[in-house]
Amino acid sequence: MNKRLESLMERISALSEDAQDELLDHVAIIEARQSGVYRLSDEERAAVKQGLEAAERGEFVSDEDMAAFFKRHGA
């Protein structure tokens, strides 16, 4: 392990658990980009399942709500 990585590991250990979890999410994205395979976390898998079940019930967000979302988030 090089010195920069050692320093980074020390700083990471001082972060809150929430911040460490966020960092792990970013690491997973980097790994997926390099390997071409993204592995869902248990939370993501549950969210996908919940979304599919809602879609099967015909529960969708309105076009107006989606337009407002994209306007709010700059997309």
Secondary structure, DSSP 8 states (H G I E B T S, - for coil): --HHHHHHHHHHHTS-HHHHHHHHHHHHHHHHHHHS-----HHHHHHHHHHHHHHHTT----HHHHHHHHHHTT-
